[in-house]
Amino acid sequence: MYFVKNEIEMIVAGGIVAFSIPFAAGVVVAALLPPGEEGSTYWWVSLAGSACLGLACAVFCSKGRRSRTAYAMCFILGALAYSCARLRGAGTFRLPGLTLGRFAAFIDATDFHHEQTGALLKAFLTGRRDGLDETVANSFRESGASHLLALSGLHLGIVYGILAKMLALLGHSRTATLVRSLTAISAASAFTLLTGTSPSTIRAFLFILLNEISRLQPGRHRSAINIYCTALTIQLAAYPLAIDSLGFQLSYLAMLGIYLLFPKMNAWYPDGSRFNPLRYIWTSMAMSISCQVFTAPLVWLRFHSFPLFFLLTNLLALPLTSAMMLCGLAALALSAAGCCPDIMKSLTDAIGQALIFCLETISTLRPIS
């Protein structure tokens, strides 16, 4: 017991990163090991292979006997967590949307002037694509904007960003900060449960939750990488099989690019005190490139494709998607209250048509040979 206590203290002293990286590596290695002809064979191979690899990594990647042992323990714990989850025969972790069907039906019933507006809003807010014209769906796919139709952490991030700008009007007092954080966490919780808790949406919810909790601790430095590692560890510890989800993999890889590469690229543009549209364009480009650098290898490995015009797509599609979600949510809320002005629906229609036009145009572009 004394030995185990010392190792736990060693891990805690190294911070969440010291625990998270070897734990996640153990989960990944256990997931990558091929199964044998019989199911039981896989688990013995997984356990023995993970133990050997964990000890090898500890010997070559750490200094000092105690730290090596601590990291090896974390690695083996991750492998065991994944193996035990497989042994339980756990299926896909996805709670049913609490009122997802009713919400989708309400969007369909809202009288937007253009038939594709409701279908787009339903895809953005519920992940359901029924009613979306095949030509429109193809333009999303061919322009490299398919991720906008797949309900993910991106959509929760957009909702969180819109809410943050609205709540900024409350000011920066201690009470206002508390109200903003509680409102953001409540809204993120409702969105996550409403849309069925996909792995990437849970990732976004954990990021928001941890960020808001750290915001409520004045004087304490908020470390983006600590939030990243904490969310990763919580999600994998609660449900190790999430590592098999492509959405989970792309979501964490994209956020890794945003945390590691984006700040360096964004700093290349000289600072200025006045509003500068070029600065906004550069920030959007840096964000897109940062995500693509980290996700493109996995996308190529899985689909053998790469969106050549991803910069143009993201520069045009992301702002329009955010604007459409903002106007669409406002129109839906006012419709539920029975007082939605016609101009709000027309504005949502116009933004939706602009988004479709941009993506259809990009999908026709071809590289110069």
C-alpha angles and dihedrals in degrees: 000000000000090000092051091047091054092050092050090050088050092054094046091049090055092055130236092301091061089056100036101054099054091039092053090043089056091052091048094049092049090050093050097049109103119241120246126234089274122045094233092057091064094060096053090048090046094050096044094042093047092049092051094045091046092053091045092051090047093053096048102033105044142057122227129025097257095053092046091054092047093051091046090053090053091048094050091044090057092049091048092049092055093043093049091049089053092047090054088057092232115185129211110315104230122133113213113258105263095223100358096126093047092048092049090049090051091053089051090049093051108102104235113170096231118058095221095054094076091043091053093047090049090052092048096045104032106017092238115134100184109126093029111127114247091231091054092047090051092051090054091050098044094046092051095250098115090116088069091063094045107082105238147139088291091071093048088048090054092050090047091050092050091048092048092055092049094048092047086082088073091073131230104286121128091255092048091050091051092049091048093050095047091047092049093048092047093049092047090049092050093048092048094050093040093055097045104260104269114189094253092048090051088051091054092046092052091049091051093045094049093043092052093045090052090047089059091059105078117206094023118115114240111221115198093203091051090053089048094051093043092053091046092051095046093049095046093044091051095044117005093180088071085085088075092061115099089209090056092049095047092044095055093040091052091049090048089056091049092051099042108029106022098066091053094047093044091053091059090077111080116250120249135182097219127070108274121187090200089057090055091049092050092049091051091048092048090050093050094046092048091054094044094050091059100036102037096078091055093045090050091047093051103034106015090228139106128196103238094192097043092128094056091042094052094042091057105026102047097055091044092048091050091048092048093049090049094049092039094052090047091049092048093048092049091046090053088052090048096239108092111147116226091237091065092056091045091051091051089049092050094051091047092051091048090052093050092046092051094049094045089052093048091047090061094054118106129190116258109254 
